[in-house]
Amino acid sequence: MPSEIRKEQNKIPESVSGFAIFPLSLPSFPSLPKTCADAKHYLYIKPHEPAHPTALDERSLFISNVPFDANEGNLRALFADQLGGSRVASVVFDSSVPAAPTLKRWRTDAGKKDGEQRGKKRKRDEEIVAEGVVEDETSSLPKIWPGELRRSGGCAVVVFVDRGSMKGAWKEVQKVIKERREVQWKGSEGLGVERYRKHHAMKYPPREALQASINAYLSQFNRAELARNRLRAKQRSVPDEDGFITVTRGGRSGPARLEQAEKKKAELEERKKKSGVKDDFYRFQTREKRKEAENELRKKFEADRKRVEEMRQRRGKIRPEV
């Protein structure tokens, strides 16, 4: 039987459609039959070449058909221990099970540069959203699953620390495929019945943890609501670049004074002069100005015609000789 399996493996091509076919030996379990003792899982690997390139593409590998229990830790271990010791910076998966909620806004540190420390004092109007808050570890509800799994045929992008590490890992992948070397997959722990036991226990979090999460969310919500109110008040009182005042929910906090209205009018006129806002912004304003110009020309024409008639009448009269 092992010799037949080796013959079948030798028939497997080394690449297909630009992907290198990388075999992984799966761990055996006592509960599985003997025919599954030498089970293989095949990864499809190639340099990352997306339709919209980014700065990270030159040091990234694209992997298709990742194992269902793949995570950033065991992929790091795969490249570090068995594929030349290449150092991985991060791993991005296309999906997870259970799927991440799409309506939540989650705070991440992906936009920060390496070594950049976030200041203790936050900006007053930071991360203003239309409603709700941008959740973090303290304000989100407790998780009910011990870890994430991958759907069948899922993909991942492995980003290395530099381009040299990516090149070394890619060469090592091709070398392993060419030499038919066996690479053992070290999957995640806590699967099977143990995973569902933990899930059942995590479905009922302690009351203290749940109360702390709710308190953190409400505190962040109150801060965000104050920031939104400040922004709405500013939009109600300050015209934008085009001279318009945004109509927002809530209205004025009190009746406007005459001095305040005159002041805002003067500021608007000054802003119009600086920004070059004209009175013919809308089409009806252009039509009205054209009509006014035509009426003015008609009045001047009538006045000139009367003046000419008067001159003709005066010229026709006989003046007595002196």
C-alpha positions in Angstrom: 0.0 0.0 0.0 2.7 2.6 0.8 4.4 1.9 -2.5 1.2 2.5 -4.4 0.7 5.8 -2.5 4.2 6.9 -3.5 3.5 6.0 -7.2 0.3 8.1 -7.1 2.2 11.0 -5.5 4.8 10.9 -8.2 2.1 11.4 -10.8 1.0 14.7 -9.2 2.3 17.6 -11.3 4.5 20.2 -9.7 2.5 23.2 -10.9 -0.7 24.2 -12.5 -1.8 27.6 -13.9 1.2 29.3 -12.3 0.6 27.8 -8.8 3.2 25.5 -7.2 1.4 22.4 -5.9 2.8 22.0 -2.3 1.9 18.7 -0.5 1.4 18.6 3.3 1.4 15.5 5.3 -1.6 15.6 7.7 -1.2 14.2 11.2 -2.8 10.8 11.8 -5.4 10.1 14.5 -6.3 6.8 16.2 -9.9 7.2 15.3 -9.2 7.3 11.5 -8.8 4.2 9.4 -5.4 3.0 8.3 -6.1 4.2 4.7 -5.9 7.7 6.1 -2.6 7.2 7.8 -0.7 9.0 5.0 -3.3 11.6 4.0 -2.1 14.6 2.1 -3.3 18.2 1.8 -2.2 20.3 -1.2 -1.5 24.0 -1.1 -1.4 26.1 -4.2 1.3 28.8 -3.8 2.5 31.6 -6.0 3.9 35.2 -5.6 1.1 37.6 -4.8 0.0 39.5 -7.9 -3.4 41.2 -7.3 -5.3 43.2 -9.8 -4.7 46.4 -7.7 -1.0 46.3 -6.7 0.2 47.6 -3.3 3.5 48.1 -1.6 3.3 44.8 0.2 2.9 42.6 -2.9 6.6 42.3 -3.7 7.2 40.5 -0.3 4.0 38.4 -0.2 3.0 34.9 -1.2 -0.6 33.9 -2.2 -1.8 30.5 -0.8 -5.0 28.8 -1.9 -6.7 25.9 -0.3 -5.4 26.5 3.2 -6.1 23.8 5.8 -9.3 24.3 7.7 -7.4 24.8 11.0 -4.8 27.2 9.6 -4.0 30.3 11.6 -1.2 32.9 11.7 0.7 30.9 14.2 1.0 27.5 12.4 1.7 29.2 9.1 4.6 31.2 10.7 5.8 27.9 12.2 5.6 26.2 8.8 7.9 28.7 7.1 10.2 29.2 10.1 10.7 25.5 10.9 10.4 23.6 7.6 10.8 26.1 4.8 14.2 27.8 5.3 13.4 29.9 8.4 11.8 32.7 6.5 10.3 35.3 8.8 6.6 36.2 8.4 5.3 39.6 9.2 1.6 38.9 9.0 -1.0 36.6 7.5 -4.3 37.8 6.0 -7.1 35.3 5.5 -10.1 35.7 3.1 -12.7 34.4 5.5 -13.2 32.7 8.9 -15.7 30.4 10.6 -17.6 31.8 12.4 -17.7 34.8 10.0 -16.9 38.2 11.4 -19.9 40.5 11.7 -20.1 42.9 8.8 -22.0 45.7 10.5 -19.6 46.2 13.4 -16.8 48.7 13.2 -13.7 47.3 14.8 -10.6 49.3 15.8 -7.4 47.9 14.5 -3.8 49.1 14.5 -3.2 48.2 10.8 -2.8 51.8 9.8 -0.1 52.6 12.3 3.6 52.5 11.3 6.1 50.1 12.9 7.3 51.4 16.2 4.7 54.1 16.3 3.1 54.5 19.7 -0.4 55.8 20.2 -0.6 58.8 22.5 -2.4 58.5 25.7 -4.5 61.6 25.0 -7.0 61.0 22.2 -8.3 63.6 19.9 -11.6 65.0 21.0 -13.5 64.2 17.9 -11.6 61.1 16.9 -13.3 58.2 15.0 -16.7 59.9 14.6 -19.2 57.5 12.9 -22.8 58.0 12.0 -24.1 55.9 14.8 -22.8 53.5 17.4 -19.1 53.3 18.3 -15.9 51.8 16.9 -15.5 48.7 19.2 -12.3 47.3 20.7 -11.4 44.5 23.0 -13.0 46.1 26.0 -16.3 47.3 24.5 -17.1 44.2 22.3 -19.2 41.4 23.6 -17.3 38.3 24.8 -16.5 35.7 22.2 -18.3 32.4 22.2 -15.9 30.4 20.0 -12.4 29.4 21.2 -10.8 30.2 17.8 -11.4 30.7 14.1 -11.5 28.0 11.4 -11.2 28.3 7.6 -13.8 27.4 5.0 -12.9 24.7 2.5 -10.8 26.1 -0.3 -10.0 29.3 1.5 -7.1 31.6 0.6 -4.4 33.5 2.5 -1.8 36.1 1.8 1.5 35.6 3.7 3.4 38.9 4.1 7.1 38.5 4.9 9.4 41.0 6.7 11.3 41.8 3.5 11.6 40.8 -0.1 14.6 38.6 0.5 12.6 36.5 3.0 9.8 36.1 0.4 12.3 35.1 -2.3 13.9 32.5 0.0 10.6 31.0 1.0 9.5 30.8 -2.6 12.7 29.0 -3.6 12.4 26.6 -0.7 8.8 25.8 -1.7 10.0 24.9 -5.2 12.9 22.9 -3.8 10.7 20.9 -1.6 8.3 20.1 -4.5 11.2 19.1 -6.7 12.8 16.8 -4.2 9.5 15.3 -3.1 10.4 16.1 0.5 7.8 15.4 3.2 6.5 18.4 5.1 4.4 17.8 8.2 1.5 20.0 8.9 1.1 21.0 12.6 -2.5 21.9 13.0 -4.3 23.7 15.7 -5.2 22.1 19.0 -8.5 21.9 20.8 -10.6 20.7 17.8 -13.3 18.1 17.7 -15.4 17.6 20.9 -13.1 19.8 22.9 -13.9 22.8 20.7 -17.6 22.4 21.2 -17.2 21.9 25.0 -15.4 25.3 25.1 -18.0 26.8 22.9 -20.8 25.7 25.2 -18.9 27.1 28.2 -18.2 30.4 26.5 -21.8 30.9 25.5 -22.5 31.7 29.2 -19.9 34.3 30.2 -19.5 35.5 33.8 -21.8 38.3 34.8 -18.9 40.5 35.8 -17.3 40.2 32.3 -20.6 40.9 30.5 -21.2 44.0 32.7 -17.7 45.3 32.1 -18.2 45.0 28.4 -21.6 46.8 28.5 -20.1 49.6 30.7 -17.2 50.1 28.3 -19.5 50.2 25.3 -21.8 52.8 26.9 -18.9 54.9 28.0 -17.5 55.0 24.4 -21.0 55.6 23.1 -21.4 58.7 25.3 -18.1 60.1 24.2 -18.9 59.5 20.5 -22.4 61.1 21.0 -20.8 64.2 22.5 -18.4 64.4 19.6 -21.3 64.0 17.1 -23.2 66.8 18.8 -20.2 69.1 18.7 -19.8 68.3 15.0 -23.6 69.0 14.3 -23.4 72.3 16.2 -20.4 73.3 14.1 -22.2 72.4 10.9 -25.3 74.4 11.9 -23.3 77.6 12.5 -20.4 77.6 10.1 -21.0 77.8 6.3 -19.0 75.4 4.2 -16.6 76.4 1.3 -19.6 77.2 -1.0 -21.3 79.4 1.5 -24.0 76.9 2.5 -25.0 75.9 6.0 -25.7 72.2 6.5 -29.2 71.3 7.7 -28.7 68.8 10.5 -31.0 67.1 13.0 -31.7 68.9 16.3 -32.1 72.5 15.1 -30.8 75.5 17.0 -30.3 75.5 20.7 -32.0 78.9 20.9 -33.3 81.8 18.9 -30.8 83.7 16.8 -30.0 87.3 17.8 -30.0 90.1 15.4 -26.4 90.9 16.0 -25.5 87.3 15.5 -27.4 87.2 12.2 -25.8 90.4 11.0 -22.4 89.0 12.0 -23.0 85.8 10.1 -24.2 87.7 7.1 -21.0 89.8 7.1 -18.9 86.7 7.4 -20.7 85.1 4.5 -20.2 88.1 2.3 -16.5 88.2 3.2 -16.3 84.5 2.5 -18.0 85.0 -0.9 -15.4 87.6 -1.8 -12.5 85.4 -0.8 -13.8 82.1 -2.3 -15.1 83.7 -5.5 -18.7 82.7 -5.0 -20.9 84.5 -7.5 -24.5 85.4 -7.7 -25.0 83.3 -10.9 -24.3 79.9 -9.3 -27.8 78.6 -10.2 -29.5 78.6 -13.6 -32.5 80.6 -12.5 -30.1 83.3 -11.3 -28.5 83.4 -14.7 -31.9 83.8 -16.4 -32.9 86.6 -14.0 -29.7 88.5 -14.7 -30.2 88.1 -18.4 -33.8 89.4 -18.2 -32.7 92.4 -16.1 -30.0 93.2 -18.7 -32.5 92.9 -21.5 -35.0 95.2 -19.7 -32.2 97.7 -19.1 -31.3 97.7 -22.7 -34.9 98.1 -23.7 -35.3 101.1 -21.4 -32.2 102.8 -22.8 -33.4 102.1 -26.4 -36.8 103.8 -25.6 -35.1 106.7 -24.0 -32.7 107.2 -27.0 -35.7 106.9 -29.4 -37.6 109.6 -27.6 -34.5 111.8 -27.6 -34.2 111.4 -31.4 -37.9 112.3 -31.9 -37.5 115.4 -29.9 -34.4 116.4 -31.8 -36.3 115.9 -35.1 -39.2 118.0 -34.0 -37.0 120.8 -32.8 -35.1 120.7 -36.1 -38.3 121.1 -38.2 -39.5 124.3 -36.5 -38.8 127.7 -38.3 -36.8 130.0 -36.2 -37.5 133.8 -36.7 -34.5 135.9 -37.9 -33.2 138.3 -35.5 
